[in-house]
Amino acid sequence: MSTSQIHAQEELQLIDKIIGVVGNEIILLSDHSVQKSELISRGMGTGEELKCTVMENLLFEKLLLNQARLDSIEIPEESVEIELEQRIGYFTQQLGGPDQLEQFYGKSTEQIKQDFRELLKDQMLTQRMQQRLSSEVYITPADIEEFYNKIPEDSIPLIGSEVEIAHIVKKPEPSKEEKRRAEERLNQLRKDIVGGKDFAVMASLYSDDKGSAVQGGSLGLARKGTMVGEFEAMAFAIEEGEVSPVFETEFGYHIMQLIERRGETFESRHILIKPKISPEDIQTAISDLDSISVLIQTDSISFGDAAKRNSDDEDSKFSNGVILNPSNRSVRFAVQDIDPQIFFVIDKLEVGEHSEPVLMQYPDGSQAYRILKLVNRTEPHKANLVDDYQLIQEMARNSISQNSLYDWVNSTVKRTYIRVEDEYSSCEFEHGWVQEEN
């Protein structure tokens, strides 16, 4: 569900009708028009070209949805609400704020949520059913080898140069005086709010969390286990409507207002104040890394042990400092995909060497320093089972999953009532959606 899809749906001036039936699920002409408009807007074809493609997509989605209901798959209401809040939050940010969202749709936020709730739940059921089918696919090392051996020689993927990288990160630590200043600032804001000032207004004016500040500090619905520990502990310690005392997390100092708590989920807003980092704090972090570098160079400690003892990066410190590729969770990065701030450092290193301290930037704008190590570098080559096993394993899994899903659709279509409007009966579908009447 995207803003362009929903906008297209709002703009359609159609006399709606049923153009397909799959089990107990119906396909409306408006469903088809919205999806087709979305694909056209992406430049993926013309209306006539997409007519049959979109219809088959919808038939497939409804087949999954119908089977999900038959199998009694359920999506907890809490999960639907969390996903709905995230979608509405995204739309709100894209459109410039809550007022712009309501103006765009000509409805209140609550009405917009009501319109989207069932649609979103059906989407989540469809996804859950497809995930269940994929999870039932098992793959063995013999399957992987067989898959690889069947790839024609001229179709074996060419792998460009790849690198494995490790790092040791030091985040500059603000001084005690600066931490005290941030805490005092929040205590004053809390006093003003308890005294009658609006929490949302104060968040929009003063919070250092710019992403939530535009929403009045709102973080939407969150499930227990998705926020940092200190934040969640506070959310379950205060009452609805209450403003928390000042508390600290890895992001800085906060005050929170609990809006609502339901079971394992809660909705809150917060104000974040980040202690400022001084040039002296930065120099301390760099000096620490310089000292670590000397110990590594003199073989007093290994890079991996130094990472475990000293790195501030929780994701890598216990794996010898090795950085995981976020796109595939492997330890390898294609050279062309490396962040430029990393590439220009490691490009000058030999395998096994590490850099001097260099600046790194986090997505939230905060900064740290690190030393980078080039663990390994591969030359361009054809994929093989020794050097590229993980890649080939994933290719084999995808191929087997697709074949399994294809077979499932064909067998399920045969035992499911399906009706397709005559206008689409001449389409050259991949599956046998058009059933002969007895």
Secondary structure per residue as TSV (DSSP state, phi and psi in degrees):
chain	resnum	aa	ss	phi	psi
A	1	M	-	360.0	119.1
A	2	S	-	-124.9	166.1
A	3	T	H	-63.2	-36.2
A	4	S	H	-68.4	-37.1
A	5	Q	H	-63.1	-47.2
A	6	I	H	-68.3	-38.5
A	7	H	H	-62.5	-41.5
A	8	A	H	-61.6	-39.7
A	9	Q	H	-64.6	-39.3
A	10	E	H	-67.0	-31.6
A	11	E	H	-83.9	-19.6
A	12	L	-	-65.3	127.5
A	13	Q	-	-111.4	81.4
A	14	L	-	-126.0	149.1
A	15	I	-	-85.1	106.7
A	16	D	-	-71.9	153.0
A	17	K	-	-155.7	162.6
A	18	I	E	-82.9	125.9
A	19	I	E	-113.6	-2.8
A	20	G	E	-166.1	153.5
A	21	V	E	-136.7	131.7
A	22	V	E	-128.5	106.2
A	23	G	T	60.3	-119.9
A	24	N	T	-98.6	7.3
A	25	E	E	-104.2	142.4
A	26	I	E	-112.9	153.3
A	27	I	E	-114.4	124.3
A	28	L	E	-97.3	153.8
A	29	L	H	-57.8	-35.7
A	30	S	H	-65.6	-36.1
A	31	D	H	-58.2	-46.0
A	32	H	H	-64.4	-44.2
A	33	S	H	-65.8	-40.1
A	34	V	H	-64.7	-47.9
A	35	Q	H	-65.8	-38.4
A	36	K	H	-65.4	-42.2
A	37	S	H	-61.8	-38.5
A	38	E	H	-62.6	-45.0
A	39	L	H	-67.5	-37.9
A	40	I	H	-63.4	-41.0
A	41	S	H	-63.8	-24.0
A	42	R	T	-89.4	1.6
A	43	G	T	73.5	30.0
A	44	M	S	-98.5	13.6
A	45	G	-	143.6	177.8
A	46	T	-	-97.6	171.7
A	47	G	H	-58.2	-45.9
A	48	E	H	-68.9	-38.8
A	49	E	H	-63.2	-35.4
A	50	L	H	-90.1	-9.2
A	51	K	H	-51.8	-52.7
A	52	C	H	-75.7	-36.9
A	53	T	H	-60.4	-46.4
A	54	V	H	-64.8	-40.3
A	55	M	H	-62.1	-42.6
A	56	E	H	-66.6	-38.2
A	57	N	H	-58.0	-45.2
A	58	L	H	-66.6	-39.4
A	59	L	H	-62.2	-41.4
A	60	F	H	-63.9	-45.8
A	61	E	H	-61.2	-43.0
A	62	K	H	-69.7	-31.8
A	63	L	H	-64.1	-44.3
A	64	L	H	-63.1	-43.9
A	65	L	H	-65.1	-43.4
A	66	N	H	-61.6	-42.2
A	67	Q	H	-69.0	-35.9
A	68	A	H	-60.8	-40.2
A	69	R	H	-69.8	-40.4
A	70	L	H	-62.1	-35.7
A	71	D	T	-85.4	3.3
A	72	S	T	59.3	35.2
A	73	I	-	-70.5	134.5
A	74	E	-	-123.4	145.9
A	75	I	-	-111.9	118.7
A	76	P	-	-56.4	139.5
A	77	E	H	-57.7	-33.9
A	78	E	H	-61.2	-40.1
A	79	S	H	-65.6	-39.9
A	80	V	H	-62.7	-44.1
A	81	E	H	-65.0	-40.5
A	82	I	H	-63.9	-46.5
A	83	E	H	-63.6	-39.6
A	84	L	H	-62.3	-44.3
A	85	E	H	-61.7	-39.7
A	86	Q	H	-66.1	-42.0
A	87	R	H	-64.8	-47.1
A	88	I	H	-62.6	-39.8
A	89	G	H	-61.0	-40.7
A	90	Y	H	-64.7	-47.2
A	91	F	H	-60.3	-41.2
A	92	T	H	-61.7	-43.1
A	93	Q	H	-66.0	-41.6
A	94	Q	H	-64.5	-35.3
A	95	L	H	-90.5	-10.1
A	96	G	T	106.7	1.0
A	97	G	S	143.1	169.4
A	98	P	H	-59.2	-40.4
A	99	D	H	-63.9	-41.8
A	100	Q	H	-66.2	-35.4
A	101	L	H	-61.8	-48.7
A	102	E	H	-66.9	-35.5
A	103	Q	H	-67.5	-39.4
A	104	F	H	-62.0	-42.4
A	105	Y	H	-95.5	-10.6
A	106	G	T	67.8	28.7
A	107	K	S	-144.5	162.4
A	108	S	-	-72.8	161.3
A	109	T	H	-59.0	-39.6
A	110	E	H	-63.8	-39.0
A	111	Q	H	-66.2	-39.3
A	112	I	H	-62.2	-45.4
A	113	K	H	-59.9	-43.0
A	114	Q	H	-61.3	-40.4
A	115	D	H	-65.1	-35.3
A	116	F	H	-89.9	-19.3
A	117	R	H	-58.5	-52.0
A	118	E	H	-67.8	-38.6
A	119	L	H	-59.7	-44.1
A	120	L	H	-66.1	-40.8
A	121	K	H	-62.1	-40.7
A	122	D	H	-63.9	-40.2
A	123	Q	H	-61.4	-42.1
A	124	M	H	-68.9	-36.4
A	125	L	H	-63.3	-43.0
A	126	T	H	-61.1	-45.7
A	127	Q	H	-63.9	-40.5
A	128	R	H	-63.8	-38.9
A	129	M	H	-65.2	-42.5
A	130	Q	H	-66.8	-37.3
A	131	Q	H	-64.1	-39.0
A	132	R	H	-62.4	-43.4
A	133	L	H	-63.9	-39.6
A	134	S	H	-68.0	-36.8
A	135	S	H	-70.4	-17.0
A	136	E	T	-83.2	-2.3
A	137	V	-	-88.5	122.9
A	138	Y	-	-110.5	140.6
A	139	I	-	-132.1	133.5
A	140	T	-	-109.3	163.6
A	141	P	H	-55.6	-34.4
A	142	A	H	-65.6	-37.2
A	143	D	H	-62.8	-40.9
A	144	I	H	-66.0	-44.9
A	145	E	H	-64.3	-41.5
A	146	E	H	-63.1	-43.2
A	147	F	H	-59.6	-46.8
A	148	Y	H	-63.1	-42.2
A	149	N	H	-67.5	-20.5
A	150	K	T	-88.1	-8.1
A	151	I	S	-73.1	124.5
A	152	P	-	-56.7	144.8
A	153	E	G	-52.8	-41.1
A	154	D	G	-79.9	0.7
A	155	S	G	-111.7	-1.0
A	156	I	S	-65.9	128.2
A	157	P	-	-59.2	141.7
A	158	L	E	-90.5	125.7
A	159	I	E	-101.8	123.0
A	160	G	-	-73.9	179.3
A	161	S	-	-61.2	133.3
A	162	E	E	-126.7	155.5
A	163	V	E	-132.5	152.5
A	164	E	E	-113.7	133.0
A	165	I	E	-129.2	143.3
A	166	A	E	-126.7	158.0
A	167	H	E	-148.7	160.0
A	168	I	E	-122.3	121.5
A	169	V	E	-109.4	136.8
A	170	K	E	-126.3	121.1
A	171	K	-	-91.6	127.0
A	172	P	-	-55.9	131.0
A	173	E	-	-96.7	123.1
A	174	P	-	-65.7	154.3
A	175	S	-	-70.1	161.6
A	176	K	H	-60.7	-36.2
A	177	E	H	-64.2	-41.2
A	178	E	H	-70.2	-36.6
A	179	K	H	-63.3	-41.4
A	180	R	H	-63.0	-39.5
A	181	R	H	-62.7	-43.9
A	182	A	H	-64.1	-40.1
A	183	E	H	-66.3	-41.6
A	184	E	H	-65.1	-38.7
A	185	R	H	-61.0	-43.7
A	186	L	H	-68.8	-36.8
A	187	N	H	-61.6	-36.6
A	188	Q	H	-69.1	-41.3
A	189	L	H	-62.4	-42.0
A	190	R	H	-61.8	-43.1
A	191	K	H	-59.9	-41.5
A	192	D	H	-64.9	-39.8
A	193	I	H	-69.0	-46.5
A	194	V	H	-61.3	-30.3
A	195	G	T	-78.5	-3.5
A	196	G	T	129.8	-12.3
A	197	K	-	-74.3	150.9
A	198	D	-	-76.5	126.3
A	199	F	H	-59.1	-45.1
A	200	A	H	-62.0	-41.2
A	201	V	H	-65.4	-44.4
A	202	M	H	-64.0	-36.9
A	203	A	H	-64.3	-44.6
A	204	S	H	-64.9	-28.1
A	205	L	H	-86.5	-35.8
A	206	Y	H	-122.3	-14.1
A	207	S	-	-69.7	140.3
A	208	D	S	-83.8	-5.0
A	209	D	-	-89.9	88.8
A	210	K	H	-66.0	-27.6
A	211	G	H	-64.0	-41.0
A	212	S	H	-91.9	-19.7
A	213	A	H	-58.9	-38.8
A	214	V	T	-68.3	-15.5
A	215	Q	T	-102.6	21.3
A	216	G	T	69.2	26.7
A	217	G	T	83.7	0.9
A	218	S	E	-69.8	135.5
A	219	L	E	-109.1	4.9
A	220	G	E	68.6	-168.8
A	221	L	E	-76.0	138.8
A	222	A	E	-134.7	140.8
A	223	R	E	-89.8	146.5
A	224	K	T	-57.7	131.3
A	225	G	T	104.9	-5.1
A	226	T	S	-104.1	-13.3
A	227	M	S	-108.2	164.2
A	228	V	-	-63.3	152.7
A	229	G	H	-55.5	-45.4
A	230	E	H	-63.9	-36.1
A	231	F	H	-67.8	-46.6
A	232	E	H	-65.3	-40.0
A	233	A	H	-58.9	-40.3
A	234	M	H	-69.2	-38.6
A	235	A	H	-61.4	-30.3
A	236	F	T	-98.7	5.1
A	237	A	T	-104.7	-22.1
A	238	I	S	-106.3	166.9
A	239	E	-	-93.1	159.6
A	240	E	T	-57.7	132.3
A	241	G	T	88.7	-17.3
A	242	E	-	-75.4	147.8
A	243	V	B	-102.0	125.3
A	244	S	-	-71.3	162.1
A	245	P	-	-69.3	169.6
A	246	V	-	-67.0	135.8
A	247	F	E	-140.7	160.5
A	248	E	E	-112.9	139.9
A	249	T	E	-129.8	-177.6
A	250	E	T	-63.8	-16.4
A	251	F	T	-90.9	-15.5
A	252	G	E	140.8	-150.7
A	253	Y	E	-107.9	141.8
A	254	H	E	-130.9	156.5
A	255	I	E	-125.2	147.6
A	256	M	E	-127.8	144.6
A	257	Q	E	-115.7	121.9
A	258	L	E	-82.8	119.9
A	259	I	E	-86.0	-47.5
A	260	E	E	-158.3	147.8
A	261	R	E	-134.8	126.7
A	262	R	E	-133.8	108.3
A	263	G	T	57.9	-119.2
A	264	E	T	-92.9	7.1
A	265	T	E	-118.8	157.0
A	266	F	E	-150.6	154.9
A	267	E	E	-121.2	132.4
A	268	S	E	-146.4	166.4
A	269	R	E	-129.1	156.7
A	270	H	E	-147.2	165.2
A	271	I	E	-123.5	128.3
A	272	L	E	-112.1	131.7
A	273	I	E	-120.4	120.6
A	274	K	-	-95.1	126.1
A	275	P	-	-58.9	138.4
A	276	K	-	-75.6	143.9
A	277	I	-	-96.7	126.9
A	278	S	-	-93.5	163.2
A	279	P	H	-56.4	-33.4
A	280	E	H	-66.8	-38.2
A	281	D	H	-63.9	-40.3
A	282	I	H	-63.9	-44.0
A	283	Q	H	-64.5	-34.3
A	284	T	H	-62.8	-43.5
A	285	A	H	-62.9	-42.7
A	286	I	H	-65.0	-41.5
A	287	S	H	-63.6	-39.7
A	288	D	H	-60.0	-43.3
A	289	L	H	-67.8	-37.7
A	290	D	H	-59.5	-43.1
A	291	S	H	-65.2	-41.5
A	292	I	H	-62.6	-41.7
A	293	S	H	-60.1	-41.4
A	294	V	H	-63.9	-41.9
A	295	L	H	-62.8	-38.0
A	296	I	H	-68.9	-43.4
A	297	Q	H	-64.4	-31.2
A	298	T	T	-93.2	11.5
A	299	D	T	60.2	24.7
A	300	S	S	-76.8	-21.2
A	301	I	S	-156.9	148.1
A	302	S	-	-81.1	159.3
A	303	F	H	-58.9	-43.3
A	304	G	H	-62.0	-43.9
A	305	D	H	-66.8	-37.2
A	306	A	H	-63.8	-39.1
A	307	A	H	-63.3	-45.6
A	308	K	H	-60.8	-39.2
A	309	R	H	-83.9	-29.1
A	310	N	H	-123.3	-20.7
A	311	S	-	-71.4	142.5
A	312	D	-	-92.5	3.6
A	313	D	-	-94.6	104.4
A	314	E	T	-65.7	-25.6
A	315	D	T	-72.6	-23.6
A	316	S	T	-122.9	-15.0
A	317	K	G	-62.9	-30.3
A	318	F	G	-94.6	9.3
A	319	S	G	-125.0	44.0
A	320	N	T	62.5	20.2
A	321	G	T	82.1	1.4
A	322	V	B	-68.0	133.1
A	323	I	-	-89.2	132.3
A	324	L	-	-89.0	140.1
A	325	N	-	-71.6	116.3
A	326	P	T	-65.7	-20.7
A	327	S	T	-77.1	-27.5
A	328	N	T	-140.7	5.1
A	329	R	S	59.7	23.8
A	330	S	-	-97.4	172.9
A	331	V	S	-91.0	0.0
A	332	R	E	-104.7	144.9
A	333	F	E	-124.2	131.6
A	334	A	E	-66.3	137.1
A	335	V	G	-54.9	-40.8
A	336	Q	G	-70.8	-13.5
A	337	D	G	-98.9	-2.3
A	338	I	S	-73.2	140.8
A	339	D	-	-53.9	130.0
A	340	P	H	-54.2	-35.1
A	341	Q	H	-67.7	-19.7
A	342	I	H	-90.0	-43.6
A	343	F	H	-57.1	-45.9
A	344	F	H	-69.3	-13.2
A	345	V	H	-89.7	-52.2
A	346	I	H	-73.4	-21.1
A	347	D	T	-61.5	-23.3
A	348	K	T	-94.4	-1.7
A	349	L	-	-98.2	149.5
A	350	E	-	-89.1	157.2
A	351	V	T	-56.3	129.6
A	352	G	T	96.9	-16.2
A	353	E	-	-85.0	157.1
A	354	H	B	-126.8	160.3
A	355	S	-	-89.3	173.7
A	356	E	-	-78.4	169.0
A	357	P	-	-59.6	132.1
A	358	V	E	-131.0	155.1
A	359	L	E	-73.2	142.1
A	360	M	E	-132.0	149.6
A	361	Q	E	-119.8	130.8
A	362	Y	-	-87.8	158.5
A	363	P	T	-56.0	-30.3
A	364	D	T	-82.5	4.4
A	365	G	S	95.4	-13.5
A	366	S	-	-72.7	159.4
A	367	Q	E	-124.3	156.1
A	368	A	E	-148.9	177.8
A	369	Y	E	-125.3	154.8
A	370	R	E	-154.4	160.0
A	371	I	E	-110.2	136.4
A	372	L	E	-106.7	140.8
A	373	K	E	-120.6	133.2
A	374	L	E	-86.7	104.4
A	375	V	E	-77.3	-41.9
A	376	N	E	-158.5	153.9
A	377	R	E	-141.3	127.8
A	378	T	E	-104.1	151.8
A	379	E	-	-88.4	158.4
A	380	P	S	-56.6	138.8
A	381	H	E	-163.9	167.7
A	382	K	E	-79.0	140.6
A	383	A	-	-56.3	138.5
A	384	N	-	-141.6	164.6
A	385	L	T	-71.8	-16.5
A	386	V	T	-84.8	-53.6
A	387	D	T	-85.7	-22.5
A	388	D	-	-129.2	34.7
A	389	Y	H	-58.5	-43.3
A	390	Q	H	-62.3	-41.5
A	391	L	H	-62.6	-48.3
A	392	I	H	-65.8	-37.0
A	393	Q	H	-58.6	-43.8
A	394	E	H	-68.2	-39.1
A	395	M	H	-62.0	-43.9
A	396	A	H	-64.6	-42.8
A	397	R	H	-61.2	-45.2
A	398	N	H	-62.2	-42.9
A	399	S	H	-64.0	-47.0
A	400	I	H	-66.4	-38.4
A	401	S	H	-64.0	-42.9
A	402	Q	H	-63.6	-42.4
A	403	N	H	-64.8	-39.8
A	404	S	H	-65.1	-42.7
A	405	L	H	-65.4	-40.2
A	406	Y	H	-58.9	-45.5
A	407	D	H	-66.1	-38.8
A	408	W	H	-62.7	-44.0
A	409	V	H	-60.3	-48.1
A	410	N	H	-59.6	-42.5
A	411	S	H	-74.1	-35.9
A	412	T	H	-72.7	-36.2
A	413	V	H	-57.4	-39.2
A	414	K	H	-65.6	-26.5
A	415	R	T	-109.9	13.6
A	416	T	S	-118.2	137.6
A	417	Y	-	-70.2	124.2
A	418	I	E	-135.7	131.9
A	419	R	E	-129.8	132.4
A	420	V	E	-122.0	132.3
A	421	E	-	-53.9	142.3
A	422	D	G	-53.2	-31.7
A	423	E	G	-58.2	-25.7
A	424	Y	G	-108.2	0.7
A	425	S	T	-69.2	-20.3
A	426	S	T	-87.7	-2.7
A	427	C	S	-64.2	142.8
A	428	E	-	-88.6	78.5
A	429	F	-	-72.1	153.2
A	430	E	S	-72.2	-31.1
A	431	H	S	-117.1	165.9
A	432	G	-	-83.4	63.4
A	433	W	-	-71.6	-32.1
A	434	V	S	-85.9	108.3
A	435	Q	-	-98.2	137.5
A	436	E	-	-72.6	134.3
A	437	E	-	-78.2	137.2
A	438	N	-	-78.6	360.0
